[in-house]
Amino acid sequence: MEKEATIEALAALAQPSRMDAFKLIVMHEPEGIAAGEIARQLDIPQNTMSSHLAILSRAGLIVSERQSRSIIYKASFGNLRAAINYLLKDCCRGHPEICAPLIADIVPCCAPGEKADG
């Protein structure tokens, strides 16, 4: 992910309702969650939520698919990973101890094969 795409992803998350929506979508992986359910759980009008979801989608953080009459949203982990990698790529500059604490904080919550506590 390049600089502009990373900026767009971070800007999309820099709003409380969008951050909450993204976290909710991530919590419902891998099945995804319907747009109406996101709006209901976050107590946000559906038309407002639709705008927030469109911004997250344009930023490449979520994808949608139609299932019957619902639009189901899922996280785009590849793009999230690319944004994080872009930020950390030059972090170490030959000194891995600089990024080690950050990586250590991430690993316990996201160990492969384990389901995070909600």
C-alpha positions, 0 to 999 in steps of 0.5 A, spaced: 500 500 500 502 506 498 502 513 501 496 516 499 492 509 500 494 509 507 492 516 508 485 514 505 485 508 510 487 512 516 482 518 514 476 513 513 478 510 520 479 517 523 471 518 525 468 515 531 462 512 527 466 509 522 471 506 527 466 503 531 463 500 524 469 497 522 471 494 529 464 491 529 465 488 522 471 485 524 468 482 530 463 479 525 468 475 521 468 471 517 461 471 516 460 478 515 454 483 518 449 486 514 449 494 513 442 494 517 445 490 523 451 495 523 446 501 523 442 498 529 447 496 533 451 502 533 444 506 533 446 510 527 440 512 522 441 507 516 442 513 511 448 516 515 451 509 516 450 508 508 455 514 507 460 511 513 460 504 509 461 507 503 467 511 505 470 505 509 469 501 502 472 507 498 478 506 503 479 499 501 478 497 508 471 493 507 468 489 502 460 488 500 456 483 497 449 482 496 446 476 499 438 476 498 436 483 500 441 484 504 448 487 503 453 484 507 460 487 509 466 484 511 473 487 513 479 487 507 484 484 512 489 485 506 488 492 505 488 493 513 495 489 513 498 493 507 496 500 511 500 497 517 506 495 513 506 501 510 507 505 517 512 500 520 516 498 513 521 503 515 520 503 522 526 499 524 531 502 520 536 496 522 534 497 529 528 491 530 528 493 537 524 499 536 518 496 533 519 490 537 514 492 543 509 494 538 509 487 534 509 484 541 503 488 543 499 486 537 501 478 537 497 476 543 491 479 541 491 476 534 495 469 535 493 464 529 488 459 530 485 463 537 479 467 537 479 473 540 475 475 547 470 480 545 
